[in-house]
Amino acid sequence: MKSLKKKRRIQVLVVAALALLISTAMIGYAMRDGINFFRAPSQLASEPPRPGETFRLGGLVEEGTLKRGQGETITFNVTDGGASVPVKFTGVLPDLFGEGKGMVGTGKMEDGTFVASEILAKHDENYMPKEVIEALKDQGTYVDPAAPQS
């Protein structure tokens, strides 16, 4: 009787471990295209992305580079103070998007230009995504808007 209980317990544990392994694999497979890694322009210069890789690019829209093209196509450069990356976007930009403002875009590199499928802009005067702040701090170009000015 004891060996039957022991076998049943081992079988239940094996089935539970197998179910956990399969569910983890299915979640990983489902998220393979949904995970986009953030990169700053300086990181792109030192570590170029793989061909066709989707990722997030963030930084400040470089002053004097915002150009509206034919239709809804817009080009501009994104910088973190250390490097600058040309960006091309077709679509409607957020209302608060502008030169000198923080942005994060999702897209792919094509012929040295980041082709964005989505652009996010900061939503109030003090907000900037955490990743963008860290990248700007790394380059020594971040100025905290809440800090007292001297």
RONU-696618 format. One record per residue: residue in one letter; x, y, z of N, C-alpha, C, O in turn; residue number from 1. Coordinates in nm, 4 decimals. Last residue first. Example, Ala and Ser with C-alpha at 12.3 -4.5 7.8 and 13.67 -1.06 7.14 Angstrom:
BEGIN
ATOM	rest	nc1	nc2	nc3	cac1	cac2	cac3	cc1	cc2	cc3	oc1	oc2	oc3	nr
ATOM	S	1.2850	-0.2250	0.7080	1.3670	-0.1060	0.7140	1.2900	0.0030	0.7870	1.3409	0.1138	0.8039	2
ATOM	A	1.3190	-0.5690	0.7800	1.2300	-0.4500	0.7800	1.3200	-0.3300	0.7800	1.4236	-0.3319	0.8465	1
This chain:
BEGIN
ATOM	rest	nc1	nc2	nc3	cac1	cac2	cac3	cc1	cc2	cc3	oc1	oc2	oc3	nr
ATOM	S	2.0319	7.7738	-1.0668	2.1159	7.8778	-1.0038	2.1535	7.9825	-1.1030	2.2236	8.0777	-1.0687	150
ATOM	Q	1.7318	7.5966	-1.0119	1.8234	7.6575	-1.1067	1.9038	7.7670	-1.0371	1.8494	7.8438	-0.9578	149
ATOM	P	1.6587	7.2965	-0.8430	1.6639	7.4441	-0.8410	1.7693	7.4969	-0.9368	1.8818	7.4472	-0.9414	148
ATOM	A	1.5124	7.0296	-1.0314	1.6233	7.0810	-0.9509	1.6240	7.2331	-0.9541	1.5932	7.2927	-1.0573	147
ATOM	A	1.3257	6.9499	-1.2105	1.2779	6.9816	-1.0754	1.3863	7.0401	-0.9868	1.3574	7.0939	-0.8800	146
ATOM	P	1.4625	6.8825	-1.4404	1.3799	7.0025	-1.4435	1.3297	7.0437	-1.3066	1.2944	7.1599	-1.2866	145
ATOM	D	1.7939	6.7845	-1.4493	1.6684	6.7573	-1.3808	1.5839	6.8849	-1.3789	1.6268	6.9857	-1.3227	144
ATOM	V	1.9547	6.7258	-1.7402	1.9356	6.8295	-1.6403	1.7989	6.8058	-1.5797	1.6984	6.8067	-1.6508	143
ATOM	Y	2.1856	6.5158	-1.9006	2.0537	6.5276	-1.8374	2.0555	6.6382	-1.7343	2.1457	6.6450	-1.6508	142
ATOM	T	2.4307	6.4605	-2.0104	2.3539	6.5702	-2.0699	2.2181	6.5907	-2.0058	2.1415	6.6753	-2.0518	141
ATOM	G	2.5950	6.2428	-1.9576	2.6213	6.3678	-1.8863	2.5431	6.4859	-1.9412	2.5836	6.6005	-1.9216	140
ATOM	Q	2.5438	5.9956	-2.0538	2.6166	6.0849	-2.1441	2.6499	6.2188	-2.0778	2.7240	6.2993	-2.1342	139
ATOM	D	2.3995	5.8933	-1.8426	2.5231	5.8257	-1.8818	2.6090	5.9143	-1.9712	2.7318	5.9091	-1.9654	138
ATOM	K	2.1758	6.0605	-1.8552	2.2679	6.0735	-1.7417	2.4026	6.0091	-1.7744	2.5076	6.0627	-1.7389	137
ATOM	L	2.0565	5.9579	-2.0853	2.1065	6.0957	-2.0868	2.2032	6.1194	-1.9711	2.3021	6.1909	-1.9871	136
ATOM	A	1.9896	5.7018	-1.9936	2.0799	5.7159	-2.1085	2.1385	5.8568	-2.1138	2.2568	5.8736	-2.1435	135
ATOM	E	1.8127	5.7673	-1.7838	1.9372	5.6954	-1.7551	2.0375	5.7091	-1.8695	2.1570	5.7261	-1.8454	134
ATOM	I	1.6070	5.8933	-1.9300	1.6807	5.9683	-1.8280	1.8144	5.9011	-1.7989	1.9173	5.9681	-1.7902	133
ATOM	V	1.5205	5.6758	-2.0844	1.5765	5.7933	-2.1511	1.6587	5.8751	-2.0523	1.7677	5.9215	-2.0858	132
ATOM	E	1.4209	5.5039	-1.8889	1.5328	5.4595	-1.9723	1.6014	5.5773	-2.0410	1.7237	5.5797	-2.0548	131
ATOM	K	1.2047	5.6521	-1.7837	1.3203	5.6203	-1.6998	1.4419	5.5819	-1.7829	1.5538	5.6224	-1.7514	130
ATOM	P	1.0639	5.9136	-1.9855	1.0791	5.7722	-1.9520	1.2104	5.7454	-1.8781	1.3130	5.8073	-1.9061	129
ATOM	M	0.9704	6.2114	-1.8237	1.0552	6.1528	-1.9270	1.0720	6.0058	-1.8893	1.0926	5.9755	-1.7718	128
ATOM	Y	0.7753	6.4910	-1.7212	0.7909	6.3470	-1.7379	0.8878	6.3124	-1.8498	0.8879	6.3748	-1.9560	127
ATOM	N	0.7277	6.7647	-1.7070	0.8384	6.7098	-1.6301	0.8655	6.5621	-1.6555	0.9703	6.5122	-1.6146	126
ATOM	E	0.5072	6.8365	-1.8654	0.6310	6.9122	-1.8775	0.7495	6.8523	-1.8038	0.8634	6.8865	-1.8355	125
ATOM	D	0.3718	6.5279	-1.9954	0.3601	6.6562	-1.9272	0.4967	6.7219	-1.9258	0.5923	6.6669	-1.9805	124
ATOM	H	0.4330	6.3137	-2.1617	0.2946	6.3564	-2.1498	0.2715	6.4753	-2.0592	0.1574	6.5201	-2.0476	123
ATOM	K	0.6671	6.2519	-2.4259	0.6381	6.2755	-2.2853	0.5013	6.3416	-2.2721	0.4587	6.4161	-2.3603	122
ATOM	A	0.5615	6.0281	-2.6873	0.6240	6.1518	-2.6393	0.5898	6.1695	-2.4919	0.4954	6.1093	-2.4407	121
ATOM	L	0.6204	5.7566	-2.8991	0.5609	5.8031	-2.7742	0.6360	5.9282	-2.7305	0.7589	5.9333	-2.7362	120
ATOM	I	0.5548	5.6078	-3.2058	0.6292	5.7133	-3.1364	0.5508	5.7526	-3.0119	0.4306	5.7785	-3.0182	119
ATOM	E	0.5924	5.3229	-3.4107	0.5188	5.3890	-3.3028	0.6104	5.4908	-3.2366	0.7285	5.4643	-3.2139	118
ATOM	S	0.7591	5.2481	-3.6045	0.6197	5.2108	-3.6253	0.5306	5.2761	-3.5206	0.4090	5.2845	-3.5379	117
ATOM	A	1.0433	5.4015	-3.7503	0.9564	5.3823	-3.6346	0.8156	5.3432	-3.6764	0.7601	5.3981	-3.7715	116
ATOM	V	1.3422	5.3236	-3.8605	1.2070	5.3383	-3.9155	1.1104	5.3003	-3.8040	1.0973	5.1833	-3.7680	115
ATOM	F	1.6463	5.4659	-3.8405	1.5496	5.3974	-3.7558	1.4109	5.4267	-3.8125	1.3668	5.5417	-3.8125	114
ATOM	T	1.8871	5.4145	-4.0906	1.7797	5.4995	-4.0390	1.6852	5.4140	-3.9558	1.6485	5.3034	-3.9956	113
ATOM	G	2.0628	5.2365	-4.2067	2.1168	5.3388	-4.1185	2.0147	5.4344	-4.0611	2.0516	5.5273	-3.9892	112
ATOM	D	1.8864	5.0636	-4.3502	1.9859	5.1457	-4.4200	2.0342	5.2627	-4.3343	2.0453	5.3751	-4.3833	111
ATOM	E	1.6800	5.0414	-4.0859	1.6826	5.0123	-4.2289	1.7780	5.1113	-4.2952	1.7514	5.2315	-4.2955	110
ATOM	M	1.5906	4.9185	-3.7697	1.6900	4.9919	-3.8476	1.6831	4.9455	-3.9925	1.6805	4.8255	-4.0198	109
ATOM	K	1.2532	4.9444	-3.6401	1.3683	4.8672	-3.6886	1.4645	4.9598	-3.7625	1.4253	5.0657	-3.8116	108
ATOM	G	1.0621	5.0351	-3.3437	1.0799	5.0125	-3.4867	1.2037	4.9305	-3.5165	1.2534	4.8568	-3.4313	107
ATOM	T	0.9325	5.2753	-3.1273	0.9486	5.1320	-3.1514	0.9616	5.1118	-3.3010	0.8816	5.1651	-3.3779	106
ATOM	G	1.0614	5.5525	-2.9391	0.9989	5.4962	-3.0584	1.0267	5.3475	-3.0680	1.1305	5.2993	-3.0228	105
ATOM	V	1.0267	5.8102	-2.7152	1.0642	5.6700	-2.7279	0.9885	5.6171	-2.8483	0.8670	5.6341	-2.8590	104
ATOM	M	1.1474	6.1393	-2.6284	1.0611	6.0480	-2.7029	1.1162	5.9070	-2.6954	1.2354	5.8861	-2.6726	103
ATOM	G	1.1664	6.4740	-2.5023	1.1959	6.3319	-2.4921	1.0977	6.2493	-2.5722	0.9800	6.2837	-2.5833	102
ATOM	K	1.2397	6.7664	-2.7016	1.1541	6.6901	-2.6104	1.1959	6.5436	-2.6106	1.2539	6.4951	-2.7078	101
ATOM	G	1.3726	6.9007	-2.8979	1.4204	6.9185	-2.7620	1.3402	6.8410	-2.6585	1.3698	6.8491	-2.5393	100
ATOM	E	1.0825	6.9329	-3.0997	1.2282	6.9398	-3.0868	1.2669	6.9680	-2.9425	1.2033	7.0479	-2.8738	99
ATOM	G	0.7950	6.7273	-3.0066	0.8620	6.8443	-3.0617	1.0120	6.8377	-3.0406	1.0626	6.7485	-2.9725	98
ATOM	F	0.4770	6.6139	-2.9025	0.6032	6.5815	-2.9680	0.6644	6.7089	-3.0233	0.5933	6.7910	-3.0812	97
ATOM	L	0.2259	6.6444	-2.7972	0.3369	6.7070	-2.7256	0.4735	6.6759	-2.7849	0.5757	6.7081	-2.7242	96
ATOM	D	0.0580	6.4910	-2.9679	0.0459	6.6366	-2.9608	0.1669	6.7042	-2.8977	0.2062	6.8122	-2.9418	95
ATOM	P	0.2284	6.2323	-3.1565	0.1574	6.2797	-3.0372	0.1587	6.4324	-3.0318	0.2498	6.4958	-3.0849	94
ATOM	L	0.1867	6.2094	-3.5167	0.2699	6.2238	-3.3973	0.1849	6.2665	-3.2781	0.0808	6.3298	-3.2958	93
ATOM	V	0.0674	5.9777	-3.7406	0.0328	6.0977	-3.6658	0.1155	6.0992	-3.5375	0.1146	6.0035	-3.4601	92
ATOM	G	0.2939	5.8561	-3.9950	0.1765	5.8480	-3.9086	0.1529	5.9802	-3.8398	0.2113	6.0822	-3.8764	91
ATOM	T	0.6048	5.7403	-4.0293	0.4868	5.7725	-4.1079	0.3659	5.7498	-4.0197	0.3394	5.6380	-3.9755	90
ATOM	F	0.9345	5.8353	-3.9609	0.8070	5.7899	-3.9066	0.6947	5.8337	-3.9990	0.6894	5.9490	-4.0420	89
ATOM	K	1.2755	5.7934	-3.9155	1.1696	5.8179	-4.0141	1.0420	5.7580	-3.9570	1.0412	5.6441	-3.9104	88
ATOM	V	1.5718	5.9255	-3.7766	1.4470	5.8521	-3.7572	1.3492	5.8926	-3.8664	1.3408	6.0092	-3.9048	87
ATOM	P	1.9223	5.9052	-3.7168	1.8111	5.9549	-3.7978	1.6890	5.8635	-3.7826	1.7015	5.7411	-3.7767	86
ATOM	V	2.0826	5.9542	-3.4094	2.0301	5.8529	-3.5003	1.9170	5.9152	-3.5818	1.8246	5.9724	-3.5241	85
ATOM	S	2.3820	6.0486	-3.2453	2.2556	6.0904	-3.3046	2.2127	5.9851	-3.4066	2.2956	5.9329	-3.4812	84
ATOM	A	2.5570	6.0496	-2.9309	2.5387	6.0067	-3.0697	2.4005	6.0513	-3.1155	2.3144	6.0867	-3.0349	83
ATOM	G	2.5608	6.1882	-2.6934	2.6823	6.1203	-2.7367	2.6761	6.0774	-2.8819	2.7790	6.0696	-2.9489	82
ATOM	G	2.3118	6.2989	-2.6583	2.4276	6.3816	-2.6301	2.5584	6.3199	-2.6771	2.6565	6.3912	-2.6984	81
ATOM	D	2.1266	6.1425	-2.7581	2.1424	6.1324	-2.6132	2.2635	6.2151	-2.5698	2.3113	6.2018	-2.4571	80
ATOM	T	1.8870	6.2079	-3.0190	2.0207	6.2133	-2.9613	2.0154	6.1889	-2.8115	1.9133	6.2118	-2.7467	79
ATOM	V	1.7326	6.1639	-3.3278	1.7223	6.1431	-3.1836	1.8635	6.1373	-3.1291	1.9499	6.0702	-3.1854	78
ATOM	N	1.6132	6.3581	-3.6009	1.7220	6.2855	-3.5362	1.6935	6.2762	-3.3874	1.6376	6.3683	-3.3279	77
ATOM	F	1.3478	6.3072	-3.8422	1.4157	6.3850	-3.7390	1.5293	6.3007	-3.6845	1.5406	6.1830	-3.7188	76
ATOM	T	1.0686	6.3125	-4.0624	1.2052	6.2685	-4.0319	1.2637	6.3626	-3.9273	1.2330	6.4818	-3.9246	75
ATOM	I	0.7479	6.1930	-4.1468	0.8271	6.2897	-4.0703	0.9650	6.2301	-4.0495	0.9778	6.1108	-4.0219	74
ATOM	T	0.4702	6.1562	-4.3538	0.6068	6.1125	-4.3246	0.6855	6.2257	-4.2590	0.6891	6.3383	-4.3087	73
ATOM	E	0.2141	6.2077	-4.4440	0.2326	6.1945	-4.3001	0.3739	6.1519	-4.2610	0.3963	6.1147	-4.1458	72
ATOM	G	0.2917	6.3941	-4.7277	0.1874	6.3266	-4.6508	0.2164	6.3268	-4.5028	0.2403	6.4316	-4.4428	71
ATOM	Q	0.6382	6.4409	-4.7462	0.5150	6.4212	-4.8212	0.4139	6.3469	-4.7337	0.4486	6.2464	-4.6718	70
ATOM	G	0.7644	6.5628	-4.4322	0.7780	6.5265	-4.5731	0.6441	6.5207	-4.6426	0.5486	6.5873	-4.6026	69
ATOM	R	0.9000	6.7758	-4.1954	0.7776	6.7101	-4.2408	0.7894	6.6869	-4.3902	0.8204	6.7787	-4.4660	68
ATOM	K	1.1669	6.7476	-3.9784	1.1238	6.7858	-4.1134	1.0000	6.7059	-4.1495	0.9967	6.5836	-4.1355	67
ATOM	L	1.3788	6.8311	-3.7240	1.2412	6.7873	-3.7506	1.1950	6.8409	-3.8858	1.1851	6.9619	-3.9063	66
ATOM	T	1.6221	6.9397	-3.6576	1.6215	6.8235	-3.7469	1.4818	6.7771	-3.7854	1.4681	6.6910	-3.8723	65
ATOM	G	1.6445	7.1422	-3.4674	1.6695	7.1751	-3.6072	1.6639	7.0583	-3.7038	1.6974	7.0747	-3.8211	64
ATOM	E	1.7435	6.9381	-3.1934	1.6990	7.0701	-3.2417	1.7366	7.0894	-3.3886	1.8480	7.0565	-3.4292	63
ATOM	E	1.6486	6.5997	-3.1640	1.7558	6.6975	-3.1859	1.7000	6.8259	-3.2476	1.6203	6.8222	-3.3413	62
ATOM	V	1.4646	6.4673	-2.9145	1.4551	6.5050	-3.0551	1.5530	6.6203	-3.0761	1.5409	6.7254	-3.0132	61
ATOM	L	1.6352	6.2474	-2.6917	1.5763	6.3790	-2.7183	1.5722	6.4039	-2.8683	1.6645	6.3666	-2.9408	60
ATOM	G	1.5445	5.9026	-2.6587	1.6354	6.0147	-2.6389	1.5607	6.1444	-2.6597	1.4384	6.1504	-2.6469	59
ATOM	G	1.5248	5.5606	-2.7677	1.4801	5.6763	-2.6915	1.5882	5.7797	-2.6766	1.7075	5.7493	-2.6812	58
ATOM	L	1.3907	5.2820	-2.9276	1.4952	5.3841	-2.9306	1.4438	5.5055	-2.8559	1.3308	5.5490	-2.8784	57
ATOM	R	1.3302	4.9383	-2.9068	1.2854	5.0731	-2.8704	1.4065	5.1656	-2.8676	1.5111	5.1316	-2.8124	56
ATOM	F	1.3174	4.7000	-3.1810	1.3629	4.7476	-3.0510	1.3086	4.8877	-3.0278	1.2489	4.9482	-3.1168	55
ATOM	T	1.3389	4.4233	-3.3930	1.2531	4.5309	-3.3436	1.3015	4.5694	-3.2047	1.3243	4.4828	-3.1202	54
ATOM	E	1.5677	4.3279	-3.6408	1.5349	4.3272	-3.4981	1.4486	4.4480	-3.4623	1.4817	4.5613	-3.4972	53
ATOM	G	1.6583	4.3299	-3.9033	1.5181	4.2980	-3.8797	1.4757	4.2975	-3.7339	1.3595	4.2697	-3.7043	52
ATOM	P	1.9874	4.2492	-3.8117	1.8956	4.2856	-3.9201	1.7532	4.2386	-3.8890	1.7310	4.1230	-3.8532	51
ATOM	R	2.0663	4.3492	-3.4736	2.0617	4.2469	-3.5779	1.9679	4.2927	-3.6883	1.8756	4.3693	-3.6607	50
ATOM	P	2.2059	4.6793	-3.4000	2.1084	4.5705	-3.3854	2.1209	4.4687	-3.4981	2.1779	4.4969	-3.6036	49
ATOM	P	2.5422	4.7680	-3.2964	2.4317	4.7737	-3.3932	2.3352	4.6564	-3.3747	2.3773	4.5466	-3.3381	48
ATOM	E	2.6888	4.9071	-3.0510	2.6354	4.7719	-3.0691	2.5176	4.7765	-3.1664	2.4032	4.7880	-3.1224	47
ATOM	S	2.7660	5.1759	-3.0777	2.8643	5.0775	-3.0340	2.8189	4.9330	-3.0570	2.9024	4.8455	-3.0802	46
ATOM	A	2.5368	5.3026	-3.1738	2.6651	5.3267	-3.2404	2.7670	5.2190	-3.2034	2.8453	5.1757	-3.2880	45
ATOM	L	2.3449	5.2215	-2.9929	2.3323	5.1788	-3.1319	2.4643	5.1958	-3.2058	2.4998	5.1137	-3.2904	44
ATOM	Q	2.4303	5.3568	-2.7655	2.4364	5.2107	-2.7666	2.4257	5.1576	-2.9090	2.4909	5.0588	-2.9427	43
ATOM	S	2.3723	5.6189	-2.8400	2.5119	5.5805	-2.8174	2.5294	5.4288	-2.8178	2.6312	5.3778	-2.8648	42
ATOM	P	2.0851	5.6128	-2.8505	2.1658	5.6317	-2.9711	2.3124	5.5926	-2.9539	2.3713	5.5374	-3.0468	41
ATOM	A	1.9696	5.3374	-2.6447	1.9983	5.4789	-2.6627	2.0821	5.4936	-2.7900	2.1442	5.3967	-2.8335	40
ATOM	R	1.7123	5.0941	-2.6394	1.8495	5.1325	-2.6720	1.8570	5.2843	-2.6848	1.7629	5.3497	-2.7298	39
ATOM	F	1.5136	4.8362	-2.4991	1.5404	4.9791	-2.5146	1.6875	5.0012	-2.5463	1.7756	4.9369	-2.4891	38
ATOM	F	1.3644	4.5555	-2.6592	1.4666	4.6098	-2.5721	1.4921	4.7564	-2.6043	1.4923	4.7965	-2.7207	37
ATOM	N	1.0552	4.4128	-2.6526	1.1392	4.5071	-2.7269	1.2385	4.5694	-2.6303	1.1992	4.6295	-2.5303	36
ATOM	I	0.8624	4.1409	-2.6792	0.9662	4.1964	-2.5928	1.0576	4.2838	-2.6784	1.1284	4.2341	-2.7660	35
ATOM	G	0.6927	4.0251	-2.8612	0.6402	4.1321	-2.7763	0.7439	4.1962	-2.6869	0.7151	4.2980	-2.6239	34
ATOM	D	0.7914	3.8085	-2.9884	0.7862	3.9323	-3.0652	0.7423	4.0502	-2.9808	0.7536	4.1647	-3.0247	33
ATOM	R	0.7787	3.6182	-2.7772	0.9035	3.6365	-2.8525	0.9046	3.7648	-2.9341	1.0106	3.8257	-2.9483	32
ATOM	M	0.5596	3.5464	-2.6292	0.6164	3.6796	-2.6050	0.7388	3.7089	-2.6908	0.7975	3.8163	-2.6775	31
ATOM	A	0.5012	3.2839	-2.6980	0.4026	3.3875	-2.7284	0.4619	3.5278	-2.7164	0.4183	3.6190	-2.7867	30
ATOM	Y	0.7265	3.1523	-2.5940	0.7022	3.1524	-2.7384	0.6052	3.2638	-2.7776	0.6250	3.3306	-2.8791	29
ATOM	G	0.6851	3.1929	-2.3174	0.8046	3.2452	-2.3843	0.7874	3.2540	-2.5346	0.8290	3.3520	-2.5964	28
ATOM	I	0.4471	3.0473	-2.2877	0.4502	3.1912	-2.2581	0.5704	3.2558	-2.3265	0.5576	3.3623	-2.3869	27
ATOM	M	0.5381	2.7886	-2.3532	0.4321	2.8528	-2.4336	0.4291	3.0045	-2.4108	0.4103	3.0809	-2.5054	26
ATOM	A	0.7247	2.7407	-2.1501	0.7682	2.7432	-2.2908	0.6651	2.8129	-2.3786	0.7014	2.8882	-2.4689	25
ATOM	T	0.5534	2.7407	-1.9289	0.6613	2.8400	-1.9379	0.7107	2.8522	-2.0818	0.7357	2.9629	-2.1295	24
ATOM	S	0.3952	2.5169	-1.9893	0.3334	2.6497	-1.9824	0.4384	2.7604	-1.9908	0.4142	2.8635	-2.0537	23
ATOM	I	0.5914	2.3118	-1.9775	0.5194	2.3395	-2.1026	0.4569	2.4776	-2.1004	0.4643	2.5495	-2.2000	22
ATOM	L	0.6689	2.3283	-1.7055	0.7669	2.3456	-1.8124	0.6990	2.3811	-1.9445	0.7445	2.4709	-2.0155	21
ATOM	L	0.4253	2.2708	-1.5779	0.4933	2.3983	-1.5544	0.5934	2.4284	-1.6651	0.6015	2.5415	-1.7129	20
ATOM	A	0.3829	2.0090	-1.6683	0.2854	2.1138	-1.7000	0.3480	2.2522	-1.6825	0.3253	2.3411	-1.7646	19
ATOM	L	0.6053	1.8816	-1.5490	0.5915	1.8840	-1.6945	0.4943	1.9939	-1.7390	0.5206	2.0640	-1.8367	18
ATOM	A	0.5406	1.9126	-1.2796	0.6642	1.9719	-1.3321	0.6580	1.9832	-1.4837	0.7008	2.0837	-1.5404	17
ATOM	A	0.3009	1.7624	-1.2713	0.2997	1.9051	-1.2367	0.4239	1.9759	-1.2918	0.4138	2.0866	-1.3446	16
ATOM	V	0.3981	1.5066	-1.3403	0.2983	1.5713	-1.4263	0.2941	1.7220	-1.3982	0.2846	1.8014	-1.4918	15
ATOM	V	0.5697	1.4639	-1.1196	0.6237	1.4647	-1.2557	0.5279	1.5354	-1.3513	0.5712	1.6153	-1.4343	14
ATOM	L	0.3843	1.4677	-0.9066	0.4934	1.5654	-0.9122	0.5525	1.5753	-1.0527	0.5822	1.6853	-1.0993	13
ATOM	V	0.2265	1.2438	-0.9747	0.1655	1.3777	-0.9659	0.2732	1.4855	-0.9753	0.2545	1.5849	-1.0454	12
ATOM	Q	0.4200	1.0391	-0.9536	0.3534	1.0661	-1.0811	0.2910	1.2059	-1.0823	0.3024	1.2779	-1.1815	11
ATOM	I	0.4788	1.0524	-0.6814	0.5850	1.0806	-0.7791	0.5231	1.1132	-0.9152	0.5686	1.2045	-0.9841	10
ATOM	R	0.2286	0.9724	-0.5797	0.2839	1.1034	-0.5448	0.3919	1.1440	-0.6447	0.3953	1.2592	-0.6880	9
ATOM	R	0.2140	0.7113	-0.6803	0.1133	0.8100	-0.7198	0.1652	0.9526	-0.6933	0.1469	1.0419	-0.7760	8
ATOM	K	0.4305	0.5894	-0.5465	0.4292	0.5975	-0.6933	0.3327	0.7054	-0.7404	0.3654	0.7827	-0.8304	7
ATOM	K	0.3367	0.6127	-0.2810	0.4629	0.6760	-0.3197	0.4701	0.6918	-0.4715	0.5117	0.7969	-0.5204	6
ATOM	K	0.1093	0.4549	-0.2888	0.0971	0.5979	-0.2560	0.2216	0.6737	-0.3009	0.2126	0.7852	-0.3523	5
ATOM	L	0.2345	0.2092	-0.3452	0.1359	0.2633	-0.4383	0.1166	0.4132	-0.4154	0.1085	0.4900	-0.5112	4
ATOM	S	0.3907	0.1670	-0.1178	0.4594	0.1880	-0.2456	0.3641	0.2425	-0.3511	0.4080	0.3160	-0.4395	3
ATOM	K	0.1946	0.1276	0.0789	0.2803	0.2449	0.0852	0.3485	0.2709	-0.0482	0.3626	0.3866	-0.0880	2
ATOM	M	0.0812	-0.1191	0.0000	0.0000	0.0000	0.0000	0.0861	0.1263	0.0000	0.0549	0.2221	-0.0708	1
